[in-house]
Amino acid sequence: MSTAPPTVPAIQVEGFRMDFGGHTVIDRLDFEVQRGETFGLLGSNGSGKTTTLRALLGVYEPTAGRLLVNGRRFAPGQGTRVGYLPEERGLYKREPVLDVMVYLGRLKGVDAAEAARWSTAYLERVGLGDKTTARLDTLSGGQQQKVQLGVTIMGSPDLLILDEPTKGFDPVNQRLLMDMIAELQRDGTTLVLVSHDLEQVERLCDRVLLLRDGVARAYGTVEEVQAQFGATTVHLQYTGALPASARFRVLSSEAGHAELAVEDDVDFAALVAELVAAGVGVERFEPRRTSLTDIFLEVYGADALREWTAAA
């Protein structure tokens, strides 16, 4: 159990820079993850998410800055209880499921008997109770994902870093995972979540960080990030050409449908009148609160959003 004072954040990243081959991939990154919160780390492919996590966990040595877990630099075996589910899965696939879970549990410091008891109960819960003696390579990708997740949460770590935890899961198993995450949240576990499901992030996370090209583009509570990009969007179905306007900015426009970012205090009647006066045929005008999907679209663009959601 960590002995860090409760006032120390679970994660502190200060002035983090990471260079590879003379190229800066992370530049002056600062953020904190408070104890007991669920934190969303977002970014398109190549934005620096995995690099940040690997530097935090001591896999990479930072070029500059500090990355601390419970107030100190993380190193395996120092007593900090951290569970990490990487996007790239790794298990001993020619060995029986229960043997692998017990072995990896012992590496985490869990007693062998307790690891076997816990693993057996976990496998029953996730519908793999009949697979304890099966070789891992005979399981489907989703089943192997359940095993890896079990190894990650075994031992009740104080901090869980989950990189695409629902990858390979059907809707039923996604619901099962969400129930587990809700239990962990109630128990006060600190969660760092990397997910392609932006609605899931918006629903689960207390605060978020959006990385682009190794630089923080937005950081704060979900509501604060929404406010940074305008708290309201308008879905517009129209004919004609959208004019330049001080009342809105176009997030996307395709085949007569557009997403417009507007300020909270915009006069919608005046906005519609402006569009009509510019020759736009307004067929549908639907104001709504800015979502993380809208923000992702603005920060990274439509191509990155399509690539991001396709990987979910």
N, C-alpha and C positions, 0 to 999 in steps of 0.2 A: 504494500500500500504506500502511495506517495506521501511524503511528510511535508510537502510544500504548503505554506499557509493558504487558507481559503481565499485570501485577497489576491493571490498571484493568478493571472490568467492561465487557462489550460495550455494555450499556445500564444507565443509572442514572436512576431516577425518584425524585425527592425532594420531598415536600410539594406535589405537583402538584394544582392546583385549576383548573377551567375553568368559566367562567360564560358563558352565552348569554342576552342579554336580561334580565339580573338574576336568572337562575335558575342555580343551581350544578348542573352535570351530572357533574363529577368533583370529589371532595372529599378532600383530604389523602392522596393516593395515593403510596405508597412501594413500590418493588420494584427488584430488580436481575436482570439476565440475565448469567450468567457466560460467559466465552469458551469456545466449543466445546460448549456445552450446547444441548439442545433444550428450549424453554420453551413451555408451553401457555398461551395467553391465552383464557379462557373467560368466557362470560356470555350471558344471554338477549338478545334484540333490545332495544336501547335501554339496555343496561347501561353503555356507555361505551367499548367496545373500539376502535371505529373512531376516536372522538375522541382517545383516547390515542395511537393510532398516528399520526394526522395531526399531533398536537402534537409527537410525538417527531421526526417528519420535517420539521418546520418549516412545515407547511401552516397550522397554527393557532399563534397566539401565546398561551402559557399565561397565565391570570390571575395565577397565583402558582406558585412552585416551580421546580425545575430538571429538565430532561429532557436527558440527555447520551448521545451515541453515541461510544464509545471515548474518553470523558473530556471531550468538548466538545460544545457545541450543534451539532446537525447543520445543514449548509447545503450545497446542491448545489455541486459543484465544489471542495470543500475537500480532496478526496483520500480521504475515507472511502468504502470500497467497500461499498455497501449495495444489495441487490436487494429490491424490494418488489412483491409481487403483490397488488393490491387486489381486494376482492370485486367492485367495479364495474369490469369490464374495459374497456380502451380501446385500440383499434388503428385504423390507417388502412385502412378496410375496402375501399376501391376500388383499392388498390394491390396489386401482386404480393407474395406471401408473403415471398420471399427479399429483395426490395427493402426491405420494411418492417423485417425483422429486421436487415439491415445498417445501415439508417439509424438505428434505435434503438440498435444496438450502438455506432455512432460517437458518438452523444450520450453514451454511458456511457464514452467514451474508448478504445474498442477500435478498432484499425486496421481499415480497410475490408476489406482482403484477409483478415485473420484473422477478422473478423466473418462474411465470406462462407464461408470454409472451415469455421468452427465451426458455423454455421447449417445448412449443407448436411449435415454429419455428424449433427447433432442431428435434423433432419427425417427423415433415413433411419432413425434409431434409433426414432423415435416413429411410424413408419408413414406419414409424409407426404413421402417422397422424391420422389413424382411430382407434388407440389403447389407446387414452388418458383416456378413462373411463374403459378400460379392466383391470381386476385383473392381477397382474404381474405373478401369477402362471399359467395363461392361455397362456402365451407367450412361444415361443421356447427358448432354451438356447441362441442361437445367438441374438434373439430379446432382451432378458434380458441383455445380454452383451452390447447392444447398449444403453439401459437405464442407466446402471451403468457407461458407458463411458461418457454419457451426464452429469450425476451428477458430475463426476470427473472434467470435463472441464468448468462447469458452473462458472461464476464469473471471468473468464479470469485470472486464477492463474499465478503468476510469474514463479512458478516451478511446473512441472508435472512429476510425477513418475508413469510410466506405466509398470506394470508387466504382461507380456503376453497379450498385448491389442488385438491381432488378434485371441486369443483362441476362437474356436467355430464359426469363421467367414468363409463363403465361399469366393471364389476368388473375387466376385463382391463387397462384403462388405469389404474385405481386401483393395480393391482399394479405396473405399470410405474413410476408415480410413486413408490410406496413403495420400489422398488429404487433410484431416483435419490436419494431422501432418505437411504437407507442409505449410499450412496456419499458424499454430502455429509457425513454424520455421521462416517464413517471419515476423511474429509479434514480434520476439525476445524472445519468451518463452523458458526458459531453460527446456530441456527434459532429463529425465533419462529413458532409455529404456531397459527392460529385455525381450528378445525375443528368441525363439527357431529357428527363421528364420535368419540364419547367413548371408545369402546374403542380407537380408533386413537391418540388422545391419551394414554390410559393406557399403551399399549404403547410409544409413541415418546418421550414426554417425560420429562426428568429432573425438572423442577419445573413447577408450575402456579400460576396466579393465577385466582381466580374473582371476577369483578366483578358487583355488583348495585347498580343505581341509582348508579353512580359511586363505590362504596365497595368496598374489598377485603373479601370475606367469608371467603376462605381463601387461603393462600399458603405454599408450601414444596414439598418433594419430594412425589411422589405418595403415598408411605408416610406422610409427616407430615400431609398433608391428610386421608388416610383415618383416621389416628389422631385428628384433631381432631373427626371426626364419628362416632367409634366404629369400630373395626376390623372389626366383624362385623355382618352383617345376617342376618335369617331370612326366607325365603319361606314364608308360611303359607297353606295352603288350609284353609278352616274353615267351620263353620256357627255361627250365633248372633251375639252382639255382643261385640266386644273390650272388656275392662275397662280402666280406668285402672290403670297399674302403674308402679312405680319400676324394674322390670327392663327395660323397653323403651319406645320411643316409636314411634308409627306414622308411617312415611314415606308410605305410600299404602294405600288400602283400597277395593276395588271388586269387586263380584260374587263375594264369597266368597274373594277372594285379597288378601293383605296383605303389605307389606314392612315388617319391624320392624327398627329399629336397636337393637342391644344392645351392652353393654360386652364387652371381651375376656374378662373373668373370670366372665361370667355362668354360672350353673349351669343348663344346658339342661333337665335333668330337673325341677328346681324350677320352671322357667318353664312347662314343659308341664303340670305338676301345678297350677300357679296358673290356667292357662287352663281346664283341665278343671273345676276347682273353681268357676270363674265361669260354668260352663254352656256353654263353647265346645266345639264338636265339632271336634277336630283331625284333619283328613284327610291333611294333608301338612305336615311340619315340616323345612325344609331350610336349615341354617346355611350361610353363605358369606361370603367377604370383601367388605367394602364396596367397591363400584365407584364410579367417577366418575359413572356414570349415577345411582346411588343418591344421591350427594351433590348432584348437580345437581337431582334431584327434591326434595330437602329444602330447598335454598337457594332455588330458583325456583318450585317447585310443578309439579303435573302438567300444567297448561295450557301453561306455558312449555316444558316438556320436549317435549310433543307438537308445539308450533310449531317448536322447535329441530330436532328430528329430521326433521320434514316438509320442512325447508329443505335437508336434506343431499343 
